[in-house]
Amino acid sequence: MAQGDDGSEQAVSWCNPIETRDGTLAADAKMVNCFIEGTPNGKAAVKRPGTVYTGAVTGLPQGLFGYNGTLYSINANTAFPFGSITGTAIPSPPAAGTPAVTLTSDNTVYPALVQFPNSLYTFNGTFTHVTDANYGPNVQPGIAFLDGVYYVMDFSGKVLGSAINDATTWPALDFVAADQTLGHGVSVARHLNYVVAYYAKGIQLYYDANSAPNGQGTALGFVSSGTFRTGCANAYTIVELSDSNFFVSNNATYGKSVQQIDGITLTQISTPFIEKILNSPAIQWEETQAFVWAFGVKMDGHSFYVLTLVDLNITLVYDMATQTWQLWSSVVSGVEQFFAARFYISNPANNGNGGPGDYMQDTVTGRVMKFSPTTYVDAVGNINVTCVSPNYDWGTLNWKRFGVMNQIADTVTTTVSVSFSDNDYQTFHAPRMIDLSTVRKQLRNCGSSRRRAWKLTHSDNTPLRLYDMKVSATGLPR
């Protein structure tokens, strides 16, 4: 909105997806611990919900699953029902701290499944170790259930099927393999009414073709238009969310990216900025157990794909509603780090329908926690909101003298800190406070520059919704 040569006004937006010139997050625009929401007043940056502890059991976190409406957490190779400190030990357990892939059962008809590398267990109140030799020692992480059959994949690329409604029995002839040019097997997942087989260099979709009605051989058939030459980089990045599958892809020619399977269409959702991060040589993609993981969550009308890269100490978050990327972080013992949660699961008591009460495990202590839309801190510490703008010059390198800056925001008893950089993010001037409880949320006498980036921070235990910051200055275009 022009105000004339002596006081033109422009907007500084806090709603900026991740940008990075070099694959680090030291410079350029970003949003941390907030997401973008459309409103009648334009886009707003909204603080993400906080987390609260709901369980007291601690120990190395290995996963969550549900059975017959009860939530179980796996800590140090023992499964604890929700609210109890007495657990059931896993027989012939894997190495302590090994993460599990779980398949929840909402009733007693089917058991829950808990899968570790090279080990599979059924659970119906007690654990049964699957010892069928056909299950094999090289099964990759991932389980899919379709029409009464459980499916897994081994390293050679075979998709193995169980007996009908029996995860303890794996018939020798019940397998199918895709073209060997797709590389070694990585994982399987359920997608709509398909089984998705993920390979290092490709993907193959299967459907229940009922090709083995007498139980001799696999029931799966190839989906003719469901073959892709884009592979999966890491089994622990695969997430089924809102009728889509998300994963970090592996392509020998073009490197890593994030893909979405929607229907039988494969779509790249990562931006060039995100791919600079994903292709950092510091990421140990092959160390699947401890350094890379993802989960999906739907809350506040948004569906989020949450990807943690421990080697870079960051968590990248894709918002399906706005198709934008942000960052989430946690403050643990006073130090800001990647988002300290893993193994997200819908509330088993709600028959898998999601909603308030969905659960995760704290990656530090293993305690069960959940998102709370009315909580504005995390169970492990404060939520540090940070919004960094692009470098603004508004089309001219003329000197601009900034007289008044008005922050448009919801009126809340809290403060935000605003600082700025006039040297391309190398240093930021001392922050100034804006009181959001006042009618006029503004700063005056804000200096001058040719090109400026702004940074806003907030860490109070309050909600936060920020609109544009209106900047009035001389030297701005009319």
C-alpha positions as a Python dict, from the first residue, in 0.01 Angstrom:
ca = {
    (1, 'M'): (0, 0, 0),
    (2, 'A'): (163, 323, -112),
    (3, 'Q'): (171, 614, 125),
    (4, 'G'): (376, 854, -88),
    (5, 'D'): (746, 925, -119),
    (6, 'D'): (780, 1003, 250),
    (7, 'G'): (615, 691, 386),
    (8, 'S'): (551, 398, 155),
    (9, 'E'): (445, 75, 322),
    (10, 'Q'): (538, -283, 234),
    (11, 'A'): (476, -622, 396),
    (12, 'V'): (735, -852, 550),
    (13, 'S'): (596, -1205, 557),
    (14, 'W'): (686, -1464, 821),
    (15, 'C'): (531, -1741, 610),
    (16, 'N'): (837, -1852, 418),
    (17, 'P'): (915, -2216, 332),
    (18, 'I'): (1272, -2333, 372),
    (19, 'E'): (1531, -2179, 142),
    (20, 'T'): (1899, -2265, 148),
    (21, 'R'): (2180, -2164, -83),
    (22, 'D'): (2424, -2434, 28),
    (23, 'G'): (2226, -2712, 197),
    (24, 'T'): (2276, -2569, 545),
    (25, 'L'): (2027, -2360, 739),
    (26, 'A'): (2271, -2088, 836),
    (27, 'A'): (2122, -1834, 594),
    (28, 'D'): (1805, -1762, 394),
    (29, 'A'): (1438, -1793, 483),
    (30, 'K'): (1288, -2058, 711),
    (31, 'M'): (1013, -2129, 962),
    (32, 'V'): (1077, -2330, 1278),
    (33, 'N'): (800, -2482, 1493),
    (34, 'C'): (514, -2321, 1307),
    (35, 'F'): (307, -2385, 998),
    (36, 'I'): (122, -2176, 741),
    (37, 'E'): (-252, -2129, 764),
    (38, 'G'): (-480, -1941, 527),
    (39, 'T'): (-713, -1685, 688),
    (40, 'P'): (-942, -1403, 565),
    (41, 'N'): (-656, -1168, 653),
    (42, 'G'): (-403, -1360, 443),
    (43, 'K'): (-144, -1618, 534),
    (44, 'A'): (-52, -1661, 900),
    (45, 'A'): (237, -1837, 1075),
    (46, 'V'): (84, -2051, 1352),
    (47, 'K'): (280, -2211, 1635),
    (48, 'R'): (262, -2590, 1626),
    (49, 'P'): (92, -2779, 1914),
    (50, 'G'): (304, -2882, 2208),
    (51, 'T'): (353, -3226, 2358),
    (52, 'V'): (276, -3374, 2698),
    (53, 'Y'): (385, -3693, 2869),
    (54, 'T'): (112, -3953, 2921),
    (55, 'G'): (320, -4245, 3050),
    (56, 'A'): (581, -4298, 3320),
    (57, 'V'): (772, -4596, 3174),
    (58, 'T'): (1124, -4510, 3064),
    (59, 'G'): (1389, -4707, 2878),
    (60, 'L'): (1533, -4731, 2529),
    (61, 'P'): (1242, -4648, 2292),
    (62, 'Q'): (1170, -4914, 2029),
    (63, 'G'): (816, -4853, 1912),
    (64, 'L'): (443, -4836, 1984),
    (65, 'F'): (161, -5066, 1879),
    (66, 'G'): (-201, -5131, 1963),
    (67, 'Y'): (-382, -5454, 2039),
    (68, 'N'): (-755, -5483, 2109),
    (69, 'G'): (-789, -5114, 2194),
    (70, 'T'): (-486, -5097, 2424),
    (71, 'L'): (-167, -4906, 2352),
    (72, 'Y'): (167, -5078, 2416),
    (73, 'S'): (507, -4915, 2427),
    (74, 'I'): (824, -5115, 2368),
    (75, 'N'): (1108, -5009, 2596),
    (76, 'A'): (1433, -5206, 2628),
    (77, 'N'): (1279, -5518, 2467),
    (78, 'T'): (973, -5518, 2695),
    (79, 'A'): (615, -5423, 2597),
    (80, 'F'): (422, -5218, 2851),
    (81, 'P'): (42, -5169, 2829),
    (82, 'F'): (-64, -4807, 2862),
    (83, 'G'): (-79, -4696, 3226),
    (84, 'S'): (112, -4996, 3361),
    (85, 'I'): (472, -5029, 3475),
    (86, 'T'): (456, -5409, 3443),
    (87, 'G'): (554, -5534, 3100),
    (88, 'T'): (590, -5847, 2888),
    (89, 'A'): (945, -5933, 2784),
    (90, 'I'): (1012, -6010, 2418),
    (91, 'P'): (1153, -6365, 2382),
    (92, 'S'): (1487, -6406, 2204),
    (93, 'P'): (1510, -6027, 2189),
    (94, 'P'): (1709, -5820, 1939),
    (95, 'A'): (1991, -5590, 2044),
    (96, 'A'): (1872, -5335, 2299),
    (97, 'G'): (1746, -5016, 2138),
    (98, 'T'): (1676, -5174, 1798),
    (99, 'P'): (1369, -4999, 1651),
    (100, 'A'): (1061, -5204, 1567),
    (101, 'V'): (814, -5190, 1281),
    (102, 'T'): (468, -5260, 1418),
    (103, 'L'): (129, -5355, 1278),
    (104, 'T'): (-162, -5278, 1509),
    (105, 'S'): (-466, -5498, 1558),
    (106, 'D'): (-792, -5337, 1670),
    (107, 'N'): (-946, -5664, 1792),
    (108, 'T'): (-867, -6019, 1901),
    (109, 'V'): (-929, -6174, 1559),
    (110, 'Y'): (-584, -6077, 1436),
    (111, 'P'): (-266, -6046, 1642),
    (112, 'A'): (-51, -5737, 1646),
    (113, 'L'): (286, -5779, 1475),
    (114, 'V'): (622, -5653, 1597),
    (115, 'Q'): (911, -5678, 1353),
    (116, 'F'): (1280, -5628, 1425),
    (117, 'P'): (1564, -5684, 1179),
    (118, 'N'): (1560, -6060, 1107),
    (119, 'S'): (1295, -6126, 1375),
    (120, 'L'): (914, -6125, 1373),
    (121, 'Y'): (674, -6162, 1666),
    (122, 'T'): (298, -6193, 1691),
    (123, 'F'): (125, -6052, 1998),
    (124, 'N'): (-218, -6142, 2137),
    (125, 'G'): (-140, -6068, 2499),
    (126, 'T'): (178, -6273, 2482),
    (127, 'F'): (458, -6277, 2227),
    (128, 'T'): (516, -6563, 1983),
    (129, 'H'): (849, -6566, 1803),
    (130, 'V'): (802, -6659, 1435),
    (131, 'T'): (1050, -6938, 1361),
    (132, 'D'): (935, -7051, 1015),
    (133, 'A'): (1254, -7094, 809),
    (134, 'N'): (1083, -6947, 501),
    (135, 'Y'): (1053, -6610, 674),
    (136, 'G'): (1427, -6580, 615),
    (137, 'P'): (1716, -6403, 785),
    (138, 'N'): (1731, -6108, 542),
    (139, 'V'): (1381, -5963, 570),
    (140, 'Q'): (1380, -5585, 543),
    (141, 'P'): (1180, -5346, 768),
    (142, 'G'): (813, -5319, 674),
    (143, 'I'): (488, -5518, 690),
    (144, 'A'): (178, -5493, 471),
    (145, 'F'): (-156, -5669, 531),
    (146, 'L'): (-393, -5725, 238),
    (147, 'D'): (-694, -5959, 221),
    (148, 'G'): (-581, -6183, 505),
    (149, 'V'): (-216, -6215, 402),
    (150, 'Y'): (84, -6050, 565),
    (151, 'Y'): (360, -5943, 324),
    (152, 'V'): (726, -5864, 385),
    (153, 'M'): (1029, -5822, 160),
    (154, 'D'): (1375, -5973, 177),
    (155, 'F'): (1701, -5819, 63),
    (156, 'S'): (1700, -6017, -262),
    (157, 'G'): (1379, -5838, -365),
    (158, 'K'): (1126, -6115, -306),
    (159, 'V'): (790, -6016, -160),
    (160, 'L'): (701, -6298, 79),
    (161, 'G'): (344, -6382, 178),
    (162, 'S'): (215, -6559, 488),
    (163, 'A'): (-53, -6822, 516),
    (164, 'I'): (-407, -6685, 530),
    (165, 'N'): (-456, -6499, 861),
    (166, 'D'): (-143, -6664, 1002),
    (167, 'A'): (175, -6460, 1042),
    (168, 'T'): (358, -6756, 1197),
    (169, 'T'): (349, -6960, 874),
    (170, 'W'): (523, -6859, 551),
    (171, 'P'): (467, -7108, 264),
    (172, 'A'): (776, -7168, 52),
    (173, 'L'): (600, -7089, -277),
    (174, 'D'): (422, -6776, -160),
    (175, 'F'): (651, -6509, -304),
    (176, 'V'): (685, -6281, -605),
    (177, 'A'): (984, -6087, -737),
    (178, 'A'): (1003, -5782, -960),
    (179, 'D'): (1252, -5709, -1239),
    (180, 'Q'): (1603, -5752, -1100),
    (181, 'T'): (1704, -5418, -1251),
    (182, 'L'): (1508, -5251, -968),
    (183, 'G'): (1787, -5351, -730),
    (184, 'H'): (1776, -5504, -384),
    (185, 'G'): (1468, -5499, -165),
    (186, 'V'): (1414, -5214, 82),
    (187, 'S'): (1061, -5246, 223),
    (188, 'V'): (691, -5305, 163),
    (189, 'A'): (389, -5095, 263),
    (190, 'R'): (13, -5095, 219),
    (191, 'H'): (-127, -4824, -12),
    (192, 'L'): (-501, -4812, -79),
    (193, 'N'): (-574, -5168, -198),
    (194, 'Y'): (-219, -5231, -318),
    (195, 'V'): (102, -5370, -175),
    (196, 'V'): (390, -5137, -262),
    (197, 'A'): (729, -5305, -301),
    (198, 'Y'): (1014, -5060, -253),
    (199, 'Y'): (1349, -5142, -411),
    (200, 'A'): (1679, -4953, -413),
    (201, 'K'): (1629, -4852, -777),
    (202, 'G'): (1255, -4875, -832),
    (203, 'I'): (902, -4943, -708),
    (204, 'Q'): (648, -5209, -803),
    (205, 'L'): (279, -5204, -709),
    (206, 'Y'): (90, -5533, -663),
    (207, 'Y'): (-279, -5612, -622),
    (208, 'D'): (-464, -5917, -496),
    (209, 'A'): (-517, -6104, -824),
    (210, 'N'): (-638, -6419, -643),
    (211, 'S'): (-385, -6601, -859),
    (212, 'A'): (-336, -6875, -598),
    (213, 'P'): (-686, -6963, -473),
    (214, 'N'): (-569, -7295, -330),
    (215, 'G'): (-284, -7145, -134),
    (216, 'Q'): (-16, -7266, -378),
    (217, 'G'): (190, -6960, -464),
    (218, 'T'): (133, -6590, -421),
    (219, 'A'): (-201, -6418, -473),
    (220, 'L'): (-31, -6100, -590),
    (221, 'G'): (-34, -5970, -946),
    (222, 'F'): (165, -5688, -1102),
    (223, 'V'): (-11, -5355, -1153),
    (224, 'S'): (77, -5292, -1518),
    (225, 'S'): (102, -4914, -1478),
    (226, 'G'): (255, -4935, -1131),
    (227, 'T'): (624, -4977, -1209),
    (228, 'F'): (863, -4687, -1142),
    (229, 'R'): (1238, -4644, -1181),
    (230, 'T'): (1262, -4433, -867),
    (231, 'G'): (1383, -4630, -567),
    (232, 'C'): (1371, -4584, -190),
    (233, 'A'): (1673, -4461, 7),
    (234, 'N'): (1564, -4578, 351),
    (235, 'A'): (1283, -4802, 476),
    (236, 'Y'): (1230, -4589, 786),
    (237, 'T'): (1129, -4287, 573),
    (238, 'I'): (818, -4463, 436),
    (239, 'V'): (492, -4326, 577),
    (240, 'E'): (130, -4397, 490),
    (241, 'L'): (-67, -4074, 545),
    (242, 'S'): (-404, -3952, 420),
    (243, 'D'): (-431, -4225, 151),
    (244, 'S'): (-83, -4143, 21),
    (245, 'N'): (259, -4296, 70),
    (246, 'F'): (560, -4072, 132),
    (247, 'F'): (927, -4170, 123),
    (248, 'V'): (1278, -4045, 52),
    (249, 'S'): (1371, -4167, -292),
    (250, 'N'): (1701, -4290, -420),
    (251, 'N'): (1812, -4220, -776),
    (252, 'A'): (2166, -4299, -883),
    (253, 'T'): (2165, -4017, -1136),
    (254, 'Y'): (1981, -3739, -956),
    (255, 'G'): (2029, -3817, -586),
    (256, 'K'): (1777, -3803, -302),
    (257, 'S'): (1432, -3642, -308),
    (258, 'V'): (1096, -3687, -132),
    (259, 'Q'): (820, -3856, -331),
    (260, 'Q'): (448, -3905, -281),
    (261, 'I'): (247, -4197, -419),
    (262, 'D'): (-107, -4070, -475),
    (263, 'G'): (-331, -4325, -642),
    (264, 'I'): (-84, -4490, -879),
    (265, 'T'): (91, -4163, -958),
    (266, 'L'): (438, -4079, -829),
    (267, 'T'): (496, -3709, -756),
    (268, 'Q'): (808, -3534, -632),
    (269, 'I'): (722, -3304, -340),
    (270, 'S'): (1070, -3193, -233),
    (271, 'T'): (1193, -2855, -355),
    (272, 'P'): (1546, -2789, -484),
    (273, 'F'): (1621, -2636, -142),
    (274, 'I'): (1512, -2952, 42),
    (275, 'E'): (1712, -3168, -197),
    (276, 'K'): (2027, -2972, -118),
    (277, 'I'): (1973, -3079, 242),
    (278, 'L'): (1888, -3442, 160),
    (279, 'N'): (2199, -3482, -53),
    (280, 'S'): (2436, -3369, 220),
    (281, 'P'): (2732, -3612, 238),
    (282, 'A'): (2697, -3610, 617),
    (283, 'I'): (2375, -3817, 610),
    (284, 'Q'): (2427, -4190, 668),
    (285, 'W'): (2141, -4317, 456),
    (286, 'E'): (2242, -4681, 484),
    (287, 'E'): (2250, -4673, 866),
    (288, 'T'): (1876, -4720, 874),
    (289, 'Q'): (1817, -4788, 1241),
    (290, 'A'): (1941, -4482, 1424),
    (291, 'F'): (2000, -4187, 1192),
    (292, 'V'): (1692, -4141, 971),
    (293, 'W'): (1321, -4184, 1042),
    (294, 'A'): (982, -4038, 957),
    (295, 'F'): (621, -4043, 1070),
    (296, 'G'): (295, -3885, 961),
    (297, 'V'): (46, -3694, 1172),
    (298, 'K'): (-281, -3516, 1101),
    (299, 'M'): (-378, -3234, 1337),
    (300, 'D'): (-532, -2888, 1328),
    (301, 'G'): (-662, -2958, 977),
    (302, 'H'): (-313, -3026, 841),
    (303, 'S'): (-140, -3352, 745),
    (304, 'F'): (234, -3346, 812),
    (305, 'Y'): (514, -3574, 688),
    (306, 'V'): (780, -3544, 959),
    (307, 'L'): (1134, -3647, 853),
    (308, 'T'): (1423, -3648, 1102),
    (309, 'L'): (1787, -3644, 990),
    (310, 'V'): (1992, -3707, 1301),
    (311, 'D'): (2326, -3654, 1126),
    (312, 'L'): (2223, -3296, 1046),
    (313, 'N'): (2036, -3250, 1376),
    (314, 'I'): (1721, -3132, 1199),
    (315, 'T'): (1361, -3238, 1140),
    (316, 'L'): (1203, -3141, 807),
    (317, 'V'): (823, -3119, 793),
    (318, 'Y'): (606, -3121, 480),
    (319, 'D'): (255, -2977, 513),
    (320, 'M'): (14, -3140, 267),
    (321, 'A'): (-239, -2858, 310),
    (322, 'T'): (-4, -2585, 187),
    (323, 'Q'): (256, -2805, 9),
    (324, 'T'): (535, -2627, 196),
    (325, 'W'): (836, -2734, 404),
    (326, 'Q'): (916, -2613, 755),
    (327, 'L'): (1136, -2722, 1047),
    (328, 'W'): (1043, -2863, 1385),
    (329, 'S'): (1280, -2875, 1681),
    (330, 'S'): (1292, -2970, 2048),
    (331, 'V'): (1479, -2817, 2341),
    (332, 'V'): (1640, -3100, 2539),
    (333, 'S'): (1838, -3011, 2852),
    (334, 'G'): (1853, -2653, 2730),
    (335, 'V'): (1989, -2741, 2384),
    (336, 'E'): (1785, -2706, 2066),
    (337, 'Q'): (1798, -3016, 1846),
    (338, 'F'): (1586, -3225, 1606),
    (339, 'F'): (1226, -3299, 1708),
    (340, 'A'): (1258, -3551, 1991),
    (341, 'A'): (974, -3789, 1900),
    (342, 'R'): (942, -4110, 1702),
    (343, 'F'): (706, -4406, 1643),
    (344, 'Y'): (383, -4209, 1596),
    (345, 'I'): (62, -4412, 1626),
    (346, 'S'): (-309, -4332, 1616),
    (347, 'N'): (-493, -4387, 1941),
    (348, 'P'): (-578, -4762, 1953),
    (349, 'A'): (-872, -4686, 2184),
    (350, 'N'): (-1019, -4477, 1903),
    (351, 'N'): (-1010, -4770, 1657),
    (352, 'G'): (-728, -4611, 1461),
    (353, 'N'): (-936, -4304, 1372),
    (354, 'G'): (-678, -4058, 1502),
    (355, 'G'): (-772, -3739, 1678),
    (356, 'P'): (-659, -3613, 2019),
    (357, 'G'): (-476, -3882, 2206),
    (358, 'D'): (-246, -4001, 1929),
    (359, 'Y'): (91, -4105, 2070),
    (360, 'M'): (470, -4099, 2019),
    (361, 'Q'): (779, -4197, 2215),
    (362, 'D'): (1028, -3946, 2346),
    (363, 'T'): (1358, -4032, 2175),
    (364, 'V'): (1554, -3938, 2489),
    (365, 'T'): (1374, -4119, 2772),
    (366, 'G'): (1135, -4347, 2585),
    (367, 'R'): (832, -4208, 2769),
    (368, 'V'): (501, -4201, 2583),
    (369, 'M'): (375, -3855, 2492),
    (370, 'K'): (117, -3699, 2264),
    (371, 'F'): (44, -3377, 2080),
    (372, 'S'): (-188, -3140, 2265),
    (373, 'P'): (-353, -2857, 2065),
    (374, 'T'): (-399, -2655, 2386),
    (375, 'T'): (-38, -2696, 2505),
    (376, 'Y'): (230, -2450, 2395),
    (377, 'V'): (543, -2613, 2533),
    (378, 'D'): (692, -2957, 2475),
    (379, 'A'): (723, -3231, 2735),
    (380, 'V'): (1102, -3200, 2700),
    (381, 'G'): (1126, -2819, 2707),
    (382, 'N'): (1021, -2490, 2547),
    (383, 'I'): (908, -2457, 2188),
    (384, 'N'): (1136, -2207, 2016),
    (385, 'V'): (953, -2044, 1726),
    (386, 'T'): (1185, -1882, 1471),
    (387, 'C'): (1080, -1713, 1148),
    (388, 'V'): (1344, -1574, 913),
    (389, 'S'): (1245, -1367, 612),
    (390, 'P'): (1408, -1348, 270),
    (391, 'N'): (1636, -1055, 198),
    (392, 'Y'): (1401, -771, 103),
    (393, 'D'): (1502, -487, -129),
    (394, 'W'): (1159, -435, -296),
    (395, 'G'): (1316, -395, -637),
    (396, 'T'): (1554, -111, -556),
    (397, 'L'): (1893, -72, -389),
    (398, 'N'): (1812, 281, -276),
    (399, 'W'): (1870, 354, 91),
    (400, 'K'): (1552, 291, 285),
    (401, 'R'): (1491, 452, 621),
    (402, 'F'): (1255, 239, 830),
    (403, 'G'): (1039, 453, 1052),
    (404, 'V'): (763, 228, 1184),
    (405, 'M'): (713, -148, 1182),
    (406, 'N'): (368, -278, 1278),
    (407, 'Q'): (334, -647, 1361),
    (408, 'I'): (-11, -782, 1279),
    (409, 'A'): (-83, -1070, 1518),
    (410, 'D'): (-344, -1214, 1751),
    (411, 'T'): (-354, -1025, 2080),
    (412, 'V'): (-190, -1250, 2339),
    (413, 'T'): (-6, -1180, 2664),
    (414, 'T'): (338, -1255, 2530),
    (415, 'T'): (629, -1093, 2350),
    (416, 'V'): (821, -1166, 2035),
    (417, 'S'): (1176, -1056, 1956),
    (418, 'V'): (1258, -902, 1619),
    (419, 'S'): (1610, -851, 1486),
    (420, 'F'): (1751, -780, 1140),
    (421, 'S'): (2052, -843, 921),
    (422, 'D'): (2189, -595, 668),
    (423, 'N'): (2486, -813, 566),
    (424, 'D'): (2317, -1116, 408),
    (425, 'Y'): (2249, -1315, 730),
    (426, 'Q'): (2609, -1300, 851),
    (427, 'T'): (2514, -1115, 1170),
    (428, 'F'): (2189, -996, 1325),
    (429, 'H'): (2152, -679, 1528),
    (430, 'A'): (2039, -697, 1889),
    (431, 'P'): (1672, -801, 1907),
    (432, 'R'): (1394, -567, 2010),
    (433, 'M'): (1079, -678, 2187),
    (434, 'I'): (721, -635, 2066),
    (435, 'D'): (443, -673, 2321),
    (436, 'L'): (157, -864, 2155),
    (437, 'S'): (-88, -772, 2432),
    (438, 'T'): (-110, -412, 2307),
    (439, 'V'): (-336, -272, 2037),
    (440, 'R'): (-46, -121, 1840),
    (441, 'K'): (222, -388, 1816),
    (442, 'Q'): (499, -179, 1670),
    (443, 'L'): (862, -72, 1666),
    (444, 'R'): (982, 278, 1577),
    (445, 'N'): (1312, 420, 1452),
    (446, 'C'): (1435, 98, 1294),
    (447, 'G'): (1738, 230, 1109),
    (448, 'S'): (1816, 217, 739),
    (449, 'S'): (1964, -18, 481),
    (450, 'R'): (1962, -105, 115),
    (451, 'R'): (1868, -471, 165),
    (452, 'R'): (1743, -631, 486),
    (453, 'A'): (1633, -968, 629),
    (454, 'W'): (1430, -994, 948),
    (455, 'K'): (1416, -1264, 1216),
    (456, 'L'): (1141, -1317, 1473),
    (457, 'T'): (1172, -1546, 1777),
    (458, 'H'): (928, -1655, 2047),
    (459, 'S'): (955, -1913, 2329),
    (460, 'D'): (678, -1829, 2579),
    (461, 'N'): (417, -2082, 2690),
    (462, 'T'): (141, -1915, 2487),
    (463, 'P'): (-31, -1958, 2151),
    (464, 'L'): (101, -1753, 1860),
    (465, 'R'): (-46, -1652, 1525),
    (466, 'L'): (146, -1399, 1317),
    (467, 'Y'): (40, -1215, 1004),
    (468, 'D'): (255, -984, 792),
    (469, 'M'): (469, -715, 948),
    (470, 'K'): (388, -380, 784),
    (471, 'V'): (698, -170, 724),
    (472, 'S'): (669, 207, 664),
    (473, 'A'): (978, 378, 530),
    (474, 'T'): (1112, 636, 292),
    (475, 'G'): (1284, 506, -21),
    (476, 'L'): (1038, 222, -77),
    (477, 'P'): (864, 195, -415),
    (478, 'R'): (525, 359, -436),
}
